[in-house]
Amino acid sequence: MYDVIIIGGGPAGLAAGIYASRARLKTVILEKLLPGGQAAVTDFIENYPGYPEGIRGPELTAKMQEQAEKFGCEIKSDEVVAVDVKAKQVTAASDVYEGKAFIIATGADPRNLNVSGEKDLTGRGISFCATCDGALFSGRTVAVVGGGDSAVKEALFLTKFAAKVYVIHRRRELRAEKIIQEKAFENAKIEFIWDAVVTEILGETRVQKVKVENVKTKEESELAVDGLFIYIGRVPNTSLFDVEKDNGYIVTDENMCTSVEGVFAAGDCRKKQHRQVATAVGDGAAAAMSAEEYIAGLE
């Protein structure tokens, strides 16, 4: 029996583990892969407080893991296959875990293009976070895939650094808010490639080119780019949890409480406006403190 079971070992889960274990709660983090989440596969993070020179994603998350374990948090590699949120029971591939409180920190995965070169070059010029990686492309040429609010906002953000920003969209019209569209159309650094999809990403050690196909004419062309930012949506990893959701994202209050008593959510899996390492860590800290208060109430 654990006091706190944390499902997911990204920055939100690790921060929750630090806070819960420091509160002398018996805590376990269940993570099917290596701890760190998407931050662990981010090449370089320049906007995390306390690292003015920036830090590699794997190094930052390794420090978080070390800190959690220092305070007694257990971290187990085990894939969760079923969850009973009311009984506070987790069935994983190798064991069954019971706890007094749950913290869901399973994150959300960016939708992939599923084209040749994407897997090999992710983190080597392919990014899903302009805020994290935009400064790495100062004076260079980049492309953004997508036509929604996130894609166009991030394209505008990238113009602070890049010399040229292509926006590749499979339709002739954007889905972003009109005011955001207007700003993008007025920006001389942004060029739109309409009715187009990326069919292949080329480069030996880093992104060098993308192949683009016109969906109407089937005509193919190549764009020389140094970076590719993909914004075609996210998929929250929340299917196992019977709690209130909105478009798959878990609904919480400001204290990270879900619709089920004693169950909390933190990080990218919950419904919120901003998804950054720093905001995930804040969520994890708040969830752990709320869990501590909940358990104290039980006693």
FIDO-223866 format. One line per 4 residues: number of its first residue (from 1); their letters; for each residue y, z, x of N, C-alpha, C. Coordinates in steps of 0.05 Angstrom, whole numbers, plus 5000, padded with zeros to 4 digits. Example, Ala and Ser with C-alpha at 12.3 -4.5 7.8 and 13.67 -1.06 7.14 Angstrom:
<torros>
1) AS) 4886:5156:5264:4910:5156:5246:4934:5156:5264; 4955:5142:5257:4979:5143:5273:5001:5157:5258
</torros>
This chain:
<torros>
1) MYDV) 4976:5000:5017:5000:5000:5000:5025:5000:5018; 5042:4980:5013:5068:4979:5027:5090:4988:5009; 5112:4997:5021:5136:5002:5006:5149:4975:4998; 5152:4958:5018:5165:4932:5013:5148:4909:5024
5) IIIG) 5144:4890:5007:5131:4865:5016:5151:4843:5015; 5156:4831:5038:5175:4809:5040:5159:4783:5043; 5164:4764:5025:5150:4739:5026:5168:4718:5037; 5163:4709:5062:5179:4690:5076:5192:4703:5100
9) GGPA) 5190:4689:5123:5199:4700:5148:5222:4685:5161; 5240:4673:5145:5263:4660:5155:5285:4681:5161; 5310:4673:5166:5331:4692:5171:5335:4713:5149; 5332:4705:5124:5335:4725:5102:5313:4745:5103
13) GLAA) 5288:4736:5106:5265:4754:5107:5266:4772:5131; 5274:4761:5154:5275:4778:5178:5297:4799:5177; 5320:4791:5165:5341:4811:5162:5333:4833:5142; 5319:4825:5121:5308:4845:5102:5289:4863:5116
17) GIYA) 5272:4852:5134:5253:4868:5149:5266:4888:5167; 5288:4880:5180:5303:4898:5197:5314:4922:5181; 5327:4916:5159:5339:4937:5143:5319:4955:5130; 5298:4943:5119:5277:4959:5105:5263:4977:5124
21) SRAR) 5255:4967:5148:5240:4983:5167:5257:5005:5179; 5283:4999:5183:5302:5019:5193:5305:5042:5173; 5301:5036:5148:5302:5056:5127:5276:5072:5125; 5259:5067:5144:5233:5081:5146:5215:5074:5122
25) LKTV) 5218:5050:5112:5200:5040:5091:5178:5025:5104; 5154:5028:5095:5131:5013:5106:5134:4984:5096; 5138:4966:5115:5147:4939:5108:5129:4918:5121; 5123:4897:5107:5109:4875:5118:5122:4849:5110
29) ILEK) 5124:4830:5129:5133:4803:5123:5109:4785:5124; 5105:4769:5103:5084:4749:5101:5096:4722:5105; 5087:4708:5126:5098:4682:5133:5075:4663:5140; 5072:4641:5127:5049:4623:5132:5052:4608:5158
33) LLPG) 5077:4604:5168:5082:4590:5193:5093:4610:5213; 5105:4601:5234:5119:4619:5253:5144:4629:5240; 5152:4655:5245:5176:4665:5234:5201:4649:5243; 5221:4649:5226:5246:4636:5234:5255:4615:5214
37) GQAA) 5236:4604:5198:5244:4585:5178:5257:4560:5190; 5275:4548:5174:5288:4523:5184:5306:4529:5207; 5317:4553:5210:5334:4559:5233:5318:4557:5259; 5292:4562:5258:5276:4561:5282:5271:4532:5292
41) VTDF) 5276:4513:5275:5274:4485:5283:5301:4471:5285; 5322:4487:5284:5349:4476:5288:5356:4477:5317; 5363:4455:5328:5367:4452:5357:5388:4472:5367; 5411:4473:5355:5433:4490:5365:5450:4500:5342
45) IENY) 5457:4525:5342:5473:4538:5321:5498:4548:5334; 5521:4538:5325:5546:4545:5336:5563:4564:5319; 5554:4568:5294:5571:4583:5275:5560:4610:5267; 5540:4620:5283:5530:4647:5277:5546:4668:5292
49) PGYP) 5557:4688:5278:5574:4708:5291:5561:4721:5315; 5576:4726:5335:5567:4740:5359:5558:4723:5382; 5557:4696:5377:5549:4677:5398:5570:4656:5401; 5592:4663:5415:5614:4644:5417:5607:4618:5431
53) EGIR) 5587:4618:5448:5578:4594:5462:5556:4579:5446; 5549:4591:5423:5527:4579:5408:5500:4589:5418; 5479:4584:5403:5452:4593:5411:5432:4574:5398; 5410:4569:5412:5389:4553:5402:5375:4567:5378
57) GPEL) 5369:4552:5358:5356:4564:5334:5331:4580:5340; 5313:4570:5356:5288:4585:5362:5294:4611:5376; 5315:4611:5393:5322:4636:5408:5334:4657:5389; 5351:4648:5371:5363:4666:5352:5342:4679:5334
61) TAKM) 5324:4663:5323:5304:4675:5304:5284:4692:5319; 5279:4685:5345:5261:4702:5361:5273:4730:5365; 5300:4731:5369:5313:4757:5371:5312:4773:5345; 5315:4759:5323:5313:4772:5297:5285:4784:5293
65) QEQA) 5264:4768:5300:5237:4778:5298:5232:4802:5316; 5242:4801:5340:5239:4823:5359:5252:4848:5348; 5275:4845:5336:5289:4868:5325:5275:4881:5301; 5264:4863:5284:5249:4873:5261:5224:4889:5270
69) EKFG) 5209:4878:5289:5185:4891:5299:5191:4916:5314; 5214:4917:5327:5223:4941:5342:5225:4965:5323; 5233:4960:5298:5236:4982:5279:5211:4987:5263; 5189:4973:5269:5164:4979:5256:5155:4959:5235
73) CEIK) 5171:4938:5230:5163:4919:5210:5139:4903:5219; 5119:4901:5202:5096:4884:5208:5102:4855:5200; 5094:4836:5217:5097:4808:5210:5069:4795:5212; 5060:4785:5189:5033:4774:5188:5033:4744:5181
77) SDEV) 5018:4729:5196:5015:4700:5190:4993:4698:5168; 5002:4694:5144:4983:4693:5121:4997:4677:5099; 4983:4658:5088:4994:4641:5067:4990:4653:5040; 5012:4658:5026:5011:4670:4999:5002:4648:4980
81) VAVD) 4981:4655:4963:4971:4635:4944:4975:4643:4915; 4980:4669:4910:4984:4679:4883:5000:4705:4884; 5018:4708:4864:5035:4732:4863:5036:4743:4834; 5032:4769:4831:5036:4782:4806:5060:4800:4809
85) VKAK) 5083:4790:4800:5108:4805:4805:5109:4831:4790; 5097:4833:4767:5098:4858:4752:5080:4879:4764; 5056:4871:4773:5038:4890:4786:5044:4894:4815; 5063:4878:4825:5071:4880:4854:5047:4875:4872
89) QVTA) 5033:4854:4866:5009:4847:4882:5011:4818:4892; 5004:4815:4917:5005:4789:4930:4977:4782:4940; 4967:4759:4931:4941:4749:4942:4947:4728:4962; 4938:4732:4987:4943:4713:5008:4916:4702:5017
93) ASDV) 4917:4683:5036:4892:4670:5045:4872:4689:5056; 4881:4710:5070:4862:4728:5084:4861:4756:5073; 4879:4763:5054:4879:4791:5045:4895:4793:5019; 4894:4817:5007:4910:4823:4983:4928:4846:4990
97) YEGK) 4954:4843:4983:4974:4863:4991:4986:4875:4965; 4991:4901:4966:5004:4914:4944:5029:4929:4954; 5050:4930:4938:5074:4943:4947:5089:4955:4923; 5110:4970:4930:5127:4982:4910:5150:4964:4902
101) AFII) 5158:4947:4921:5180:4928:4916:5174:4902:4931; 5184:4880:4919:5181:4853:4931:5208:4843:4939; 5210:4829:4961:5233:4813:4967:5224:4784:4972; 5233:4766:4955:5225:4738:4957:5246:4724:4975
105) ATGA) 5237:4713:4997:5254:4700:5016:5241:4674:5026; 5232:4658:5007:5215:4635:5014:5231:4609:5020; 5257:4610:5016:5274:4588:5024:5272:4563:5006; 5284:4542:5015:5284:4516:5001:5282:4494:5022
109) DPRN) 5265:4476:5018:5261:4454:5037:5278:4430:5030; 5292:4418:5049:5307:4394:5043:5287:4371:5037; 5295:4355:5018:5279:4331:5012:5280:4312:5036; 5257:4302:5043:5255:4283:5065:5256:4255:5055
113) LNVS) 5264:4237:5074:5263:4208:5067:5235:4197:5068; 5218:4211:5083:5190:4202:5086:5188:4173:5097; 5203:4169:5119:5202:4143:5133:5194:4147:5162; 5186:4125:5174:5177:4126:5202:5200:4137:5220
117) GEKD) 5193:4154:5238:5212:4166:5257:5224:4192:5249; 5223:4198:5223:5237:4222:5213:5225:4247:5224; 5199:4249:5223:5185:4274:5232:5190:4279:5262; 5187:4258:5278:5190:4261:5307:5219:4267:5316
121) LTGR) 5238:4257:5301:5266:4260:5310:5282:4281:5295; 5269:4296:5277:5282:4318:5264:5289:4339:5285; 5315:4347:5286:5324:4365:5307:5332:4350:5332; 5329:4324:5333:5336:4307:5355:5355:4285:5346
125) GISF) 5374:4294:5330:5393:4274:5319:5392:4273:5289; 5369:4281:5278:5367:4284:5249:5372:4313:5241; 5390:4316:5222:5398:4343:5214:5401:4343:5183; 5398:4367:5172:5402:4372:5144:5426:4391:5139
129) CATC) 5442:4395:5160:5464:4414:5158:5487:4405:5176; 5507:4392:5164:5531:4383:5180:5547:4407:5190; 5548:4428:5174:5563:4452:5182:5550:4464:5207; 5524:4463:5209:5510:4473:5233:5513:4455:5257
133) DGAL) 5511:4429:5253:5507:4411:5276:5530:4391:5280; 5549:4391:5262:5570:4370:5264:5584:4369:5290; 5591:4392:5302:5606:4393:5327:5591:4380:5350; 5565:4378:5347:5549:4366:5369:5553:4336:5371
137) FSGR) 5567:4324:5351:5570:4295:5350:5600:4287:5353; 5614:4303:5368:5643:4297:5373:5646:4270:5386; 5663:4253:5373:5668:4227:5384:5646:4206:5380; 5625:4213:5366:5602:4195:5363:5601:4183:5335
141) TVAV) 5581:4167:5330:5577:4153:5305:5553:4166:5291; 5557:4173:5266:5535:4186:5250:5533:4172:5223; 5511:4178:5210:5507:4167:5182:5498:4190:5165; 5506:4189:5140:5498:4209:5119:5483:4193:5098
145) VGGG) 5460:4204:5089:5445:4191:5068:5448:4208:5043; 5458:4195:5021:5461:4209:4996:5487:4202:4983; 5490:4209:4957:5514:4203:4943:5525:4225:4925; 5513:4249:4927:5521:4271:4911:5543:4287:4924
149) DSAV) 5550:4310:4912:5571:4327:4922:5566:4335:4951; 5542:4345:4957:5536:4354:4984:5539:4332:5005; 5528:4309:4998:5529:4287:5017:5558:4279:5024; 5575:4276:5003:5602:4267:5008:5619:4289:5020
153) KEAL) 5615:4314:5012:5630:4336:5025:5623:4337:5054; 5598:4334:5061:5589:4337:5089:5599:4312:5105; 5600:4289:5092:5612:4266:5106:5641:4271:5113; 5656:4282:5094:5684:4289:5100:5686:4310:5122
157) FLTK) 5668:4330:5122:5668:4350:5143:5662:4337:5170; 5644:4318:5171:5636:4306:5196:5659:4290:5208; 5678:4281:5192:5701:4265:5203:5718:4283:5221; 5715:4309:5220:5730:4326:5238:5720:4323:5267
161) FAAK) 5696:4313:5270:5684:4311:5297:5677:4281:5304; 5663:4268:5286:5653:4241:5292:5675:4220:5292; 5671:4199:5308:5690:4177:5308:5686:4159:5284; 5661:4158:5274:5654:4140:5252:5632:4153:5235
165) VYVI) 5635:4152:5209:5614:4163:5191:5607:4142:5170; 5582:4134:5171:5571:4116:5150:5559:4134:5128; 5564:4126:5103:5551:4138:5080:5532:4118:5067; 5506:4123:5069:5486:4104:5058:5477:4114:5031
169) HRRR) 5481:4098:5010:5474:4107:4983:5459:4084:4969; 5438:4092:4955:5421:4073:4942:5433:4060:4917; 5455:4070:4908:5468:4058:4885:5496:4047:4893; 5510:4035:4873:5536:4024:4878:5558:4045:4872
173) ELRA) 5551:4067:4859:5570:4087:4852:5560:4114:4862; 5579:4131:4870:5572:4158:4879:5568:4176:4855; 5552:4198:4859:5549:4218:4839:5567:4242:4843; 5581:4242:4865:5598:4265:4872:5622:4267:4853
177) EKII) 5634:4291:4852:5659:4294:4836:5680:4274:4844; 5695:4265:4824:5715:4244:4828:5735:4251:4850; 5744:4276:4850:5764:4284:4869:5753:4283:4898; 5727:4289:4901:5714:4287:4927:5711:4258:4935
181) QEKA) 5704:4241:4916:5701:4212:4921:5728:4201:4931; 5750:4209:4918:5776:4198:4925:5783:4205:4954; 5777:4229:4961:5783:4238:4989:5767:4221:5009; 5742:4216:5002:5724:4201:5020:5733:4172:5022
185) FENA) 5741:4160:4999:5750:4132:4999:5776:4128:5015; 5792:4150:5016:5817:4148:5031:5814:4154:5061; 5791:4163:5069:5787:4171:5097:5779:4146:5113; 5795:4139:5132:5791:4115:5148:5766:4116:5165
189) KIEF) 5756:4140:5171:5732:4143:5188:5706:4137:5172; 5707:4138:5146:5683:4135:5129:5680:4107:5120; 5655:4096:5124:5648:4069:5113:5624:4072:5096; 5625:4061:5072:5603:4063:5053:5584:4038:5055
193) IWDA) 5559:4044:5054:5539:4022:5053:5524:4026:5027; 5530:4008:5008:5521:4011:4981:5494:3998:4976; 5480:4006:4955:5455:3994:4946:5435:3993:4970; 5434:4014:4985:5418:4013:5010:5401:4038:5014
197) VVTE) 5379:4035:5027:5361:4057:5034:5354:4055:5063; 5349:4078:5076:5339:4078:5103:5309:4075:5103; 5299:4056:5118:5270:4050:5118:5257:4058:5144; 5273:4063:5165:5261:4071:5190:5283:4083:5208
201) ILGE) 5275:4103:5224:5293:4116:5243:5283:4111:5271; 5300:4100:5288:5291:4091:5314:5304:4108:5336; 5288:4112:5357:5298:4127:5380:5274:4139:5395; 5276:4140:5422:5254:4151:5438:5255:4181:5439
205) TRVQ) 5277:4192:5448:5279:4221:5449:5300:4232:5430; 5319:4214:5421:5339:4221:5402:5345:4197:5384; 5357:4203:5361:5364:4181:5343:5382:4161:5357; 5375:4135:5354:5392:4114:5366:5400:4093:5345
209) KVKV) 5382:4088:5326:5388:4068:5305:5374:4076:5279; 5384:4065:5257:5369:4067:5232:5367:4039:5220; 5343:4033:5208:5340:4008:5194:5347:4013:5165; 5363:3995:5154:5373:3997:5127:5365:3973:5111
213) ENVK) 5356:3977:5086:5348:3955:5069:5365:3955:5043; 5376:3932:5036:5390:3930:5011:5370:3929:4988; 5372:3947:4969:5352:3949:4948:5353:3926:4929; 5374:3911:4929:5376:3887:4910:5368:3862:4924
217) TKEE) 5378:3857:4948:5372:3831:4962:5348:3833:4980; 5339:3858:4986:5318:3864:5006:5325:3856:5034; 5350:3850:5039:5359:3843:5065:5359:3868:5083; 5350:3865:5108:5348:3888:5127:5369:3885:5148
221) SELA) 5379:3908:5158:5398:3908:5180:5394:3934:5196; 5406:3936:5219:5405:3959:5235:5432:3971:5241; 5434:3997:5241:5459:4011:5247:5454:4027:5272; 5472:4024:5292:5471:4042:5316:5485:4068:5309
225) VDGL) 5470:4090:5309:5481:4116:5304:5470:4137:5323; 5485:4158:5327:5476:4180:5344:5464:4202:5328; 5470:4203:5303:5460:4225:5286:5456:4216:5257; 5437:4228:5243:5432:4222:5215:5430:4248:5200
229) FIYI) 5447:4251:5179:5447:4274:5162:5437:4267:5135; 5416:4281:5126:5402:4274:5102:5409:4294:5079; 5420:4283:5057:5427:4300:5034:5418:4287:5009; 5392:4288:5004:5381:4277:4980:5368:4298:4962
233) GRVP) 5377:4323:4966:5367:4345:4950:5350:4365:4965; 5345:4388:4951:5328:4409:4963:5308:4417:4942; 5286:4428:4952:5264:4438:4935:5260:4467:4941; 5268:4485:4923:5263:4514:4928:5233:4521:4926
237) NTSL) 5224:4538:4944:5196:4546:4945:5192:4570:4928; 5192:4566:4902:5192:4588:4883:5170:4586:4861; 5152:4567:4863:5133:4561:4842:5115:4584:4836; 5110:4602:4855:5091:4624:4852:5103:4648:4837
241) FDVE) 5129:4648:4832:5142:4672:4822:5151:4670:4793; 5141:4688:4777:5148:4688:4748:5172:4705:4744; 5195:4694:4752:5221:4707:4747:5240:4686:4737; 5264:4695:4727:5283:4676:4717:5293:4657:4739
245) KDNG) 5294:4631:4732:5302:4610:4751:5322:4591:4738; 5336:4577:4754:5354:4555:4745:5350:4532:4764; 5338:4510:4753:5330:4487:4769:5313:4495:4792; 5296:4515:4788:5277:4523:4809:5287:4545:4826
249) YIVT) 5313:4550:4827:5325:4571:4843:5324:4597:4828; 5318:4619:4842:5316:4645:4829:5343:4656:4823; 5346:4665:4799:5372:4677:4790:5372:4707:4797; 5394:4715:4811:5397:4743:4818:5425:4752:4812
253) DENM) 5430:4778:4812:5457:4789:4811:5467:4792:4839; 5491:4804:4843:5503:4806:4869:5487:4825:4887; 5469:4841:4876:5453:4860:4892:5425:4848:4898; 5421:4823:4892:5397:4808:4897:5374:4816:4877
257) CTSV) 5381:4829:4855:5360:4837:4835:5353:4812:4818; 5327:4808:4814:5318:4786:4797:5315:4797:4769; 5303:4781:4751:5298:4789:4724:5275:4808:4721; 5260:4813:4742:5238:4832:4742:5245:4856:4759
261) EGVF) 5243:4880:4747:5250:4904:4761:5233:4908:4787; 5247:4915:4808:5233:4919:4834:5228:4894:4849; 5237:4871:4839:5234:4846:4853:5261:4834:4860; 5265:4828:4885:5291:4819:4895:5287:4791:4908
265) AAGD) 5309:4776:4910:5307:4750:4923:5331:4747:4942; 5326:4733:4964:5347:4730:4985:5345:4703:4998; 5367:4692:5006:5367:4667:5021:5368:4643:5004; 5358:4621:5015:5361:4595:5003:5345:4591:4977
269) CRKK) 5326:4609:4972:5309:4606:4948:5324:4616:4923; 5346:4630:4926:5361:4640:4903:5384:4622:4896; 5393:4623:4871:5415:4607:4861:5441:4617:4873; 5454:4600:4889:5479:4608:4902:5494:4583:4911
273) QHRQ) 5518:4587:4919:5535:4564:4927:5530:4555:4955; 5528:4574:4974:5528:4567:5003:5501:4575:5015; 5490:4557:5032:5465:4562:5045:5468:4558:5075; 5472:4581:5088:5475:4581:5117:5458:4604:5128
277) VATA) 5454:4605:5154:5439:4626:5167:5453:4653:5161; 5480:4653:5165:5495:4678:5161:5494:4688:5133; 5495:4670:5113:5493:4679:5085:5465:4689:5078; 5445:4676:5090:5417:4685:5086:5413:4713:5097
281) VGDG) 5424:4718:5120:5421:4745:5132:5435:4766:5115; 5459:4759:5104:5472:4778:5086:5456:4784:5061; 5444:4763:5050:5426:4766:5027:5403:4785:5033; 5391:4781:5056:5368:4797:5064:5375:4826:5067
285) AAAA) 5398:4831:5079:5407:4859:5082:5411:4872:5055; 5425:4857:5037:5431:4868:5011:5405:4873:4995; 5386:4854:4997:5361:4857:4982:5345:4882:4992; 5345:4886:5018:5331:4910:5029:5343:4936:5020
289) MSAE) 5370:4936:5020:5383:4961:5011:5379:4966:4981; 5378:4944:4966:5372:4948:4937:5343:4957:4933; 5325:4946:4949:5297:4955:4947:5294:4984:4955; 5309:4993:4975:5308:5021:4983:5317:5039:4960
293) EYIA) 5339:5031:4947:5349:5047:4924:5329:5047:4901; 5317:5024:4896:5297:5023:4875:5273:5042:4880; 5263:5041:4905:5240:5058:4912:5248:5088:4911; 5272:5094:4919:5281:5122:4918:5281:5131:4888
297) GLE) 5289:5113:4871:5289:5119:4842:5261:5124:4831; 5241:5111:4842:5214:5115:4833:5204:5143:4841; 5214:5153:4863:5204:5179:4873:5219:5202:4861
</torros>
